[in-house]
Amino acid sequence: MTKVNNGEYEYGGLCVNGFLMLFFLFLLAPALLAGCVYLVAQTDNPAWALLAALIGLVIVVGAKGFVVQEPGMARVLIFFGRYVGTCRRVGYFWINPLLTARKLSMRLRNMDIEPIKVNDKVGNPVLIGMVLVWKIKDSYRAVFDIDSASLGVGAATIVSSGALERFVRIQSDAALREVAGHYAYDQSGSDSSELTLRDGGDATSELLENKINERLAMAGMEVVEARLNYLAYAPEIAAVMLRRQQASAIISAREKIVEGAVSMVDMALSQLEKEKVCEFTDSQKAALVSNLLVVLCADEPAQPVLPTAAG
């Protein structure tokens, strides 16, 4: 056996080539059995009869040990309650029938975690969900460290993915709640450099993966990727937060409009003075600036008022 993980071994002792065992069990052993039967008939010796019965028993029991193992699969081997190793070899093999072989998938698995309600860093209730890609890393821990007593029929020979998925789902929910408490949903103050759940991106994903891996390591599983796929305010505050976002958008738009209007007014005054179109007193400049700002910053087109001479 070759050690591949802490407490886990690659088993190769009695996981032998299946075609070789086919030759032995169905060609060589039957020939020996036929020879023993012939000797029993010729010599009437009970020792040959006992040997023939033993060979027949070996053929019947040995025929149950043939397995076909695909890539990404493994078999955890148990000998009367004692773990003896894990067979990860791919192909057609014969495994000692006295061993209990629990089939286990080592392939990547995808899980969609339904949105759950959590509180963010500032205490706002939010709905958050994620997509999780995970796999089994240590077959020994995945099989023996998770209680699967409620799996039902078939639990003795195959490890149900339901028990593993339930464990991953529960631990992922706990990690997701913890990570959500480290960040606010969105920017709420003047510090625009602070990461949030909305714009955290790779930083939140990396933290989420680390937290989930810390919890799954005890069961021999690891997360390959974890990404948020749903993020929204909880229904009870969604309407209020929508108005808050609308107000922030309006304020931001007004700032842009005022900034642009001031730039245009400055450009107009500079151009008038440069071209010497007319001379303005300070009061006239103030009136011109006021009129231009009203026109440029108004929500609706301004109505011009033309001065006329008094009759």
C-alpha positions in Angstrom: 0.0 0.0 0.0 1.1 3.5 -0.8 0.3 6.4 1.5 -1.5 9.2 -0.3 -3.1 11.2 2.5 -3.1 11.4 6.2 -4.6 8.1 7.3 -5.4 7.0 3.7 -3.6 4.5 1.6 -3.7 3.5 -2.1 -4.5 -0.2 -1.9 -2.9 -2.5 -4.4 -2.4 -5.8 -2.5 -5.5 -7.7 -3.8 -6.8 -5.2 -6.3 -5.3 -7.2 -9.3 -5.8 -7.3 -13.0 -9.3 -8.6 -13.7 -8.3 -10.4 -17.0 -5.6 -12.4 -15.2 -8.2 -13.5 -12.6 -10.6 -14.4 -15.4 -8.0 -16.8 -16.7 -7.4 -18.3 -13.2 -11.0 -18.6 -12.1 -12.7 -19.7 -15.3 -10.0 -21.6 -17.1 -7.3 -22.8 -14.7 -9.5 -23.5 -11.7 -12.2 -25.4 -13.7 -9.4 -27.5 -15.2 -8.1 -28.3 -11.7 -11.7 -29.1 -10.6 -12.2 -31.4 -13.5 -8.9 -33.2 -12.7 -10.0 -33.6 -9.1 -13.4 -35.0 -10.1 -11.6 -37.5 -12.4 -9.3 -38.6 -9.7 -12.2 -39.1 -7.3 -13.9 -41.3 -9.8 -10.7 -43.3 -10.4 -9.3 -43.7 -6.9 -12.4 -43.1 -4.7 -10.1 -41.1 -2.4 -12.1 -38.6 -0.2 -9.1 -36.2 -0.1 -9.6 -35.5 -3.8 -13.3 -34.9 -3.2 -12.5 -32.4 -0.5 -10.0 -30.6 -2.8 -12.6 -30.5 -5.6 -15.2 -28.9 -3.2 -12.6 -26.4 -2.1 -11.8 -25.4 -5.7 -15.5 -25.1 -6.5 -16.0 -22.8 -3.5 -13.0 -20.6 -4.6 -14.6 -20.3 -8.1 -18.0 -19.3 -6.7 -16.7 -16.9 -4.1 -14.0 -15.4 -6.4 -16.5 -14.7 -9.2 -18.0 -11.9 -7.0 -14.8 -9.9 -6.9 -14.7 -8.5 -10.4 -15.3 -4.8 -10.7 -15.0 -2.1 -13.4 -13.8 1.2 -12.1 -14.1 4.4 -14.2 -12.0 7.6 -13.9 -12.9 9.7 -10.9 -14.2 6.8 -8.9 -12.7 5.0 -5.9 -13.5 2.1 -3.6 -12.9 2.2 0.1 -11.9 -1.3 1.3 -12.8 -2.7 4.7 -11.7 -6.0 6.1 -14.2 -7.1 8.8 -14.5 -3.6 10.1 -10.9 -2.5 9.6 -9.9 0.0 7.0 -7.2 -1.4 4.8 -7.0 1.1 1.9 -8.6 2.9 -1.0 -8.5 1.5 -4.6 -8.2 4.4 -7.0 -7.0 2.4 -10.0 -8.9 2.7 -13.3 -9.9 -0.3 -15.4 -11.1 -3.9 -14.9 -10.0 -5.4 -11.6 -10.5 -8.2 -9.2 -10.9 -7.3 -5.5 -10.8 -9.8 -2.7 -14.5 -10.8 -2.1 -13.9 -10.9 1.7 -13.3 -7.2 1.6 -16.3 -4.7 1.8 -15.8 -2.2 -1.1 -17.6 1.1 -0.7 -17.9 2.9 -4.0 -17.1 6.6 -3.8 -17.2 9.4 -6.4 -14.1 11.6 -6.4 -15.4 13.8 -9.2 -16.4 17.5 -9.0 -19.9 18.2 -7.7 -21.9 21.3 -8.2 -24.3 22.6 -5.6 -26.7 25.6 -5.7 -27.2 27.0 -2.2 -30.7 28.5 -1.9 -30.8 32.2 -0.8 -30.8 32.6 3.0 -31.6 35.6 5.1 -28.6 37.0 7.0 -27.5 40.3 8.5 -24.7 42.2 6.9 -22.0 44.2 8.7 -24.2 47.1 9.5 -27.2 44.9 10.5 -29.3 45.1 7.4 -31.2 41.9 6.6 -30.2 40.6 3.1 -30.9 37.5 1.0 -27.8 35.8 -0.2 -27.1 32.6 -2.2 -24.2 31.0 -3.8 -23.0 28.3 -6.2 -20.5 25.8 -4.8 -18.1 23.4 -6.6 -16.6 20.8 -4.3 -15.1 17.3 -4.3 -13.9 14.6 -1.9 -10.2 14.9 -1.1 -9.8 12.3 1.6 -11.9 9.2 1.1 -11.2 7.8 4.6 -12.7 10.8 6.3 -15.5 11.2 3.9 -16.7 7.6 4.6 -15.9 7.1 8.3 -16.1 10.6 9.8 -19.7 11.4 8.6 -22.6 9.6 10.3 -24.6 7.9 7.5 -26.7 5.6 9.7 -29.9 6.9 8.1 -28.9 6.1 4.5 -31.0 3.0 4.3 -30.6 0.1 1.8 -27.3 0.0 0.0 -25.3 1.9 2.6 -23.0 -1.0 3.2 -21.6 -1.1 -0.3 -22.0 2.4 -1.7 -21.6 5.8 0.0 -24.7 7.9 -0.6 -24.0 11.4 -1.9 -27.1 12.6 0.0 -25.3 12.4 3.4 -22.2 14.2 2.0 -24.4 16.9 0.3 -26.3 17.5 3.4 -23.1 18.0 5.4 -21.7 20.3 2.7 -24.9 22.3 2.6 -25.2 22.8 6.3 -21.5 23.8 6.7 -21.7 26.1 3.6 -24.8 27.9 5.1 -22.8 28.5 8.3 -19.8 29.9 6.5 -22.0 32.1 4.3 -23.6 33.7 7.3 -20.1 34.3 8.8 -18.8 35.9 5.6 -21.8 38.1 5.1 -21.2 39.6 8.6 -17.8 40.8 7.5 -19.2 43.1 4.7 -21.9 45.7 4.3 -24.4 45.2 1.4 -23.5 48.5 -0.3 -21.6 51.7 0.4 -23.3 53.6 3.2 -20.8 56.3 4.1 -18.0 58.4 2.8 -15.5 55.6 2.8 -15.8 54.4 -0.7 -12.7 52.2 -0.4 -14.4 49.7 1.9 -15.3 46.4 0.2 -19.0 45.4 0.1 -20.9 42.3 -0.8 -21.9 44.0 -4.1 -18.5 44.9 -5.3 -16.2 42.6 -3.2 -15.8 40.2 -6.1 -12.8 38.0 -5.8 -12.0 39.1 -2.2 -15.4 37.9 -0.9 -15.2 34.7 -3.0 -11.7 33.9 -1.6 -12.8 34.5 2.0 -15.9 32.4 1.4 -13.8 29.5 0.0 -11.4 29.7 2.9 -14.2 29.6 5.5 -16.0 26.7 3.9 -12.7 24.7 3.4 -12.0 25.2 7.2 -15.3 23.5 7.9 -15.1 20.8 5.3 -11.6 19.7 6.1 -12.8 17.7 9.1 -14.8 15.5 6.7 -12.1 15.1 3.9 -13.8 17.4 1.4 -12.6 20.7 -0.2 -14.1 23.5 -2.1 -12.8 24.3 -5.6 -14.9 27.4 -6.2 -17.5 29.4 -4.3 -19.3 32.3 -5.9 -22.3 34.5 -4.8 -25.1 34.1 -7.4 -27.9 36.0 -5.5 -27.8 39.1 -3.5 -30.8 41.4 -2.5 -32.2 43.2 0.4 -34.8 41.3 2.5 -38.4 42.2 1.5 -39.1 44.1 4.7 -36.5 46.8 3.9 -36.2 46.5 0.1 -38.6 49.4 -0.6 -36.8 51.7 1.9 -33.4 50.8 0.5 -34.7 51.3 -3.1 -35.7 54.9 -2.2 -32.3 55.4 -0.5 -30.6 54.2 -3.7 -32.8 56.5 -5.8 -32.0 59.5 -3.6 -28.2 58.7 -3.9 -28.6 58.5 -7.7 -30.4 61.8 -7.8 -27.8 63.5 -5.7 -25.0 62.1 -7.8 -26.7 63.3 -11.0 -27.3 66.8 -9.5 -23.6 67.0 -8.6 -22.7 66.2 -12.2 -25.2 68.7 -13.6 -23.9 71.5 -11.3 -20.3 70.7 -12.1 -21.0 70.9 -15.8 -23.1 74.1 -15.5 -20.3 75.9 -13.5 -17.8 74.8 -16.2 -20.1 76.1 -19.0 -20.7 79.5 -17.2 -17.0 80.0 -16.7 -16.3 79.2 -20.3 -19.1 81.6 -21.4 -17.7 84.5 -19.3 -14.2 83.8 -20.4 -15.2 83.8 -24.1 -17.2 87.0 -23.8 -14.3 88.8 -22.2 -11.8 87.4 -24.7 -13.8 88.4 -27.7 -14.7 91.7 -26.1 -18.3 91.4 -27.1 -19.4 93.7 -24.3 -18.4 95.0 -20.9 -20.1 93.7 -17.8 -20.2 95.2 -14.3 -20.0 92.9 -11.3 -23.8 93.1 -10.8 -24.4 92.2 -14.5 -22.0 89.3 -14.3 -23.8 88.0 -11.2 -27.2 88.3 -12.9 -25.8 86.5 -16.0 -24.3 83.7 -13.9 -27.6 83.3 -12.1 -29.6 83.2 -15.3 -27.2 80.6 -16.9 -27.3 78.4 -13.8 -31.1 78.4 -13.8 -31.2 77.5 -17.5 -28.6 74.8 -17.2 -29.7 73.2 -13.9 -33.4 73.3 -14.3 -35.4 70.1 -14.6 -37.5 71.5 -17.4 -36.6 74.0 -20.2 -36.6 77.6 -18.9 -39.1 80.0 -20.4 -37.3 83.2 -21.7 -38.6 86.6 -20.7 -37.9 89.3 -23.2 -37.6 92.9 -21.8 -39.6 95.6 -23.6 -39.4 99.4 -23.5 -42.0 101.1 -21.3 -44.8 102.6 -23.3 
